[in-house]
């Protein structure tokens, strides 16, 4: 509060001589309209512009830009208005964390929209991951991709998915490297089970037809 009052006082001090000069020029032009030059008129206009600039409040301008960004965030993500929504809770938690660890983030007046976009993207990624975990073929494909990254599988073609004995089996045709280092091709199956909430996980991986 004290800093705001001081800032207002300083703006008033800076504004006073400009206002006096402006009023003097205007009075002179009104008293001698025929002798008033274009230069004097230009000076008067310039002084008026400087006065407006001195009277502006940078803090108020910044707050207005932040609020504008917040309203854009509300328009793009309506659930932000609901304090109990998942997105709103995530944004509020992120604000608290940033205030403790990264206060510079708030220097950007567009931070409300940026933060909302970041949190919305995180929620979408989480939702996609949960959806993938409930798809046995996606879980199995991810497992096979891991084998490719390690170099034990060169290529893979998913053939079919069957349910047997209470588990799910995804069958592939693989181009792979054996433990002895030989390159082979053939059918392999990935066996999966699932949790009560429907999330699949790999429990076995072996050549097709081998118990």
Buried (B, 14 or more C-beta within 10 A) or exposed (E): EEEEEEEEEEBEEBBEEBBEBBEEBBEBBEEEEEEBEEEBEEBBEEBBEBBEEBBEEEEEEEEEBBEBBBEBBBEEBEBBEEEEBEBBEBBEEBBEEBEEEEEEBBEBBBBBBEBBEEBBEEBEEEEEEEEBBBBBBBBBBEBBEEBBEEEEBEEBEBEEBEEEEEBBBBBBBBEBBEEEEEEEEEBBBBBBBBEEEEBBEBEEBEEBEEE
